Amino acid sequence: MSKNKVNDLRSALELLRQIPGQLVQTDVEVDPEAELSGVYRHVGAGGTVERPTRKGPAMIFNNIKGHPGARVAIGLLASRERVGYLLDCDPKRLGFILKESVTHPLPPVVIPNEKAKCQEVVYRASDPDFDVRKLLPAPTNTPEDAGPYITMGMCYASNPETGESDVTIHRMCLQSRDEISIFLQPGARHIGYFRELAEARGEALPISVSIGVDPAISIASCFEPPTTPLGYDELQAAGALRGEPVELVQCLTINERAIANAEYVIEGEILPHVRVAEDQNTHTGKAMPEFPGYTGPANPELPIIKVKAITTRRNPIMQTCIGPSEEHVSMAGIPTEASILVLLEKMYPGKIRNVYCASSGGGKYIAVIQFQKKVPSDEGRQRQAALLAFASFAELKHVFLVDEDVDCFDMEDVLWAMTTRFQADRDLILIPGVQCHPLDPSNQPEYSPLIRAKGNACKAIFDCTVPWDQKDRFVRAKFKEVDPKHWLPDLF
């Protein structure tokens, strides 16, 4: 396999084509309304998607009903192994290279418009035939969705007071020929704060949405505070991951920049004091499937992006994902792993062997921390490490603590440790009445009278580590080290 340089969506797909089992495509027509996601559910969605599903290859659909000539790529990041290929890294070390990317940032650069691939074709909203629903082959995940969703759009906007920029991913529903609703979770993303500042001034917030980009950008955009505080542009981390700056370009119709090699760019403004019901066109009461595996309720009042233009590459490729798929685990979980590593390595240098934000938690609810006790005084520090992770990342619900001889990326091994190294009456630590995540349906007052408000629930630490003074009693069976390639060269 040749080492292709990955710097956009197309070079990423080309790399995967050269790796057996990592990319498939079809020319059979598929309906973007629920059918496309229904197909990929069986091919490679994984994550918290209802079974039957599995981890499998990324997929390109070359024949989209109602969108002649359009193509849709899905599942690019729906495998930790595949993310390792795309970032040229051992999958178990991804958290570490993302940690380094934050601490050694490489700022983006702006290139001339004539060099920007994302502006090869231009569609302006002033054209009477302009319609985002026709230009964007955005799928729905299920028949109940509020509408077609952009799920892999890199939203880029700037603080109207300081000029500092930020990139994040939000769920965006196509509402009309030139309007797109955007869900901005209160207090969770910087662009939401920028919108509030602009609205307080009675101003619209210019925003670009870049779709179909280098995977390094998709993953780096999912960093959150405190690792990337207000004023930190995550594109700096994406540049560090690639060893070269992300290229931006000035938009044509708004005072903002976009990712220059994106397949699609939406240029628009978030209007002040304008809200729409997310499901105003379908009235299903549902939004789209979210990472916990459930379909979220439609929001009755969301801000809208008034679209000014859409620019594209020639023959653009729409990139999308299934909300609860393994793709979300990669994008949300790996940056969270890196963030926990940044925090815990400062407090316990040399003792944190690795961190895994498990698929069963959607990359956000569960963290497995591999902690090595080296001296008697380390006993108990593993629990302090879990408390630190909880204090910094409110969305975490469960932390599993395991020893260095347990593979933290193998949940079967984690459950083995829980079975043989855990007693609930002494090793389960409950922390009730703290902020968790509002999309967890068990974090609701309807679930328990002890829950006072939505998202205010109970966290738990499962300490599956061996007590220091009993290490000799819990030694795993040791097997002879051999190289299996000698016997099965084609398998290994």
JOGI-V815499 format. One record per backbone hydrogen bond with DSSP energy under -0.5 kcal/mol. NH is the residue of the N-H (numbers start at 1). CO is the residue of the C=O. Records with the same first field share a line. If there is no record, write none. Layout:
BEGIN
NH->CO + CO
END
This chain:
BEGIN
4->2
6->4
7->5
12->8
13->9
14->10
15->11
16->12
17->13
18->14 + 15
19->16
20->18
22->19
24->58
26->60
30->63
34->32 + 140
35->33
36->31
37->140
38->34
39->35
40->36
41->37
42->38 + 39
43->39
44->40
45->40
46->41
48->324
49->46
54->41
56->44
58->22
59->74
60->24
61->72
62->26 + 60
64->67 + 70
65->30 + 63
67->64
70->67
71->316
72->61
73->318
74->59
75->320
78->75
79->77
83->79
84->80
85->81
86->82
87->83
88->84 + 85
89->84
93->90
94->91
97->93
98->94
99->95
100->96
101->97
102->98
103->99
104->100
105->102
106->236
109->246
111->248
115->112
116->113
117->115
118->260
119->116
120->117 + 312
121->312
123->310
125->308
127->124
130->127
132->177
134->131
135->131
136->132
137->135
138->136
140->32
145->142
146->287
149->139
150->172
151->149
154->152 + 210
155->153 + 168
156->208
157->166
159->164
163->159
166->157
168->155
170->153
172->150
173->181
174->148
175->179
176->179
179->176
180->305
181->173
182->303
183->171
184->182
185->183
188->185
189->185
193->189
194->190
195->191
196->192
197->193
198->194
199->195
200->196
201->197 + 198
202->199
203->198
205->270
206->204
207->268
208->156
209->266
210->154
211->209 + 264
212->152
217->214
218->214
219->215
220->216
221->217
222->219
223->220
227->224
228->224
229->227
232->229
233->231
234->232
236->233
237->234
238->234
239->235
240->236
241->237
242->238
243->239
244->239
248->109 + 246
249->258
251->256
256->254
258->249
260->247 + 258
262->259
263->211 + 212
264->211
265->311
266->209
267->265 + 309
268->207
269->306
270->205
271->269 + 304
274->271
276->302
278->299
280->277
282->279
283->279
287->296
290->294
293->290
296->288 + 294
298->285
302->276
303->182
304->274
305->180
306->269 + 304
307->178 + 305
308->267
309->267
310->123
311->265
312->121
313->263
316->313
318->71 + 316
320->73
325->322
326->45
328->325
329->325
330->326
331->327
332->328
333->328 + 329
334->329 + 330
336->332
337->333
338->334
339->335
340->336
341->337
342->338
343->339
344->340
345->341
346->342
347->343
348->344
351->348
352->348
353->351 + 370
354->370
356->368
358->356
361->358
362->359
363->358
364->361
365->361
367->398
368->356
369->367 + 400
370->354 + 368
371->369 + 402
372->351
373->371
374->372
378->375
379->376
381->378
382->378
384->380
385->381
386->382
387->383
388->384
389->385
390->386
391->387
392->388
393->389
394->392
396->393
397->365
398->365
399->460
400->367
401->399 + 462
402->369 + 400
406->403
408->406
410->407
411->409
413->410
414->410
415->411
416->412
417->413
418->414
419->415
420->416
421->417
426->423
427->423
428->424
429->427 + 461
430->428
431->459
434->457
436->455
440->437
441->439
443->440
447->444
448->444
451->448
452->450
455->443
456->453
457->434 + 455
459->431
460->397
461->429
462->399 + 460
463->427 + 461
464->401 + 462
470->467
471->468
473->470
474->470 + 471
476->474
479->477
482->480
484->482
486->483
487->484
488->484
491->488
492->488
END
